[in-house]
Amino acid sequence: QKDVKFKNLGLLIIDEEQRFGVDDKERLKEIKTNVDVLTLSATPIPRTLHMAMVGLRDLSVLTEPPRDRYPVQTFVLEKNDAVLRNAIEREMARGGQVYYLFNRVEGIEHKAVQLKEMFPDANIAVAHGKMSEAQLEQIMMSLMEGEVDILVCTTIVETGLDVANVNTIIIENADRLGLSQLYQLRGRVGRSNRLAYAYLTYERSKVLDATAQKRLQAIKEFTEFGAGFKIAMRDLEIRGAGNLLGKEQHGNMNLVGYDMYCMLLEEAVNNVKGIETPTGREVLVELQADAYIPEDYIEFEWQRVEMYKKISAIEKDEDYYDVTDEFIDRFGDIPRPVMNLLDVAYIKCLCRRAGIGEVVQKGDTVEFISDGSADGQRAVELVNEYKGRIRLGTGDVPSLKYRFEQPMLSNIKIVLQKLAK
């Protein structure tokens, strides 16, 4: 409020950050220009997350779940009355309660009547934002005391509710809701040591647009504890990072492209911090190996593009192992073409450290061509170690010629690791 004056404000904490608009947050920060700001969110909006990723904000991630909790079992399906009836009956049979989310005030009473016809013995209540505070308080107290079996509600229940006995949520027209909204709504159940269920439904025979499909796929895919950060990252990929110098919270960098935008922004941030931005060198790798992501390994094109981008961003050993682990965790055992793709990306990374500009295969020999910064002493050591298999090149540019053994890529990695040690 404008009439609130702080004597000596030192810290501003914003909880549930994703519910605040940019104007709200900027106005809060204007209270004191040098105030420390801590924002908390299970699913930060793309603009905020991107600011953290490029270094404009510090970032901490909490991944340890509360004790005795289970991940929420999540189902994405066409609306099916038989499945939903079974889900509600099962929850009520074990003495639990249900959220039935219907996000239109105009038809919410009619939906409650339909559910009453399906479950005549159930106590059904309605909650939405147009009710008075007294009405909402009475309904929520009844819910917490176990007097309500099914609460038909809008997204008013998205945050702040902690009712341990409600362990099934059914969301109609889930394709119309945002990714962070879906994650927050799913978080309303599973708040005890009971297994919880979330049913995300969409109308029968409805053709979902690409963005809605990506959102529903993400919420189905990321069910483990601590998945909020991954959800937010996927939201960033789907919606874009937003205009950091304006008020839009999402949107794509159409003029220069997202990757170029990130690179330019990173350089600008480093300049402000006084950090010298390293100049990246493109390494040419020409090896006879199938290196791609097969469609039968990753079905969806947007997921393949996502993983190609992560592979191309490998710059150090940890990146290589992290992306390899992510492939195994998300998609299962890695087929040979994908492993080759990872190895080639890692070889490029090692080449930059070893001062190698080109890696070219000719038959059973691979030539490592220096970019002018290779360590000559290490090259001589390798020639002595690999007697007969590695020799110095005779051209104008310093190089090493390596008659490799199979597996080719693994042995190339070993040689480059020694050259870059």
FENSUL-V315257 format. One line per field, one symbol per residue. phi: phi as a letter, one per 30 degrees, with the letter a starting at -180 (. if undefined). A space follows every 50 residues. Layout:
phi->???
This chain:
phi->.dddccdadbbcccchedccdeeeddddddeadcddbccbadbddedddd dddcjdbdbbbccddddhcceddcbcaddbedddeddddddddcicbbcc cbcbddcddddddeddddbdddccbbbaddddeddddddddddddidcdb cdbcdedebjcbcddcbbbccdhdddcdddddddddddcicbdcdcbbcc cbddiddddddddddddddddccddideddddddddddcidicdcbcdda kcdddcidddeddddddddddddicdddddcdccbbbdadbacdddcbdd dddddeddddddcdbaedddddddddedddbjeddedddddddddddedd dddciccbbbcbicbccccdcjcdddddddddeddceicbbddcddceab ccddcddedddddddddddce
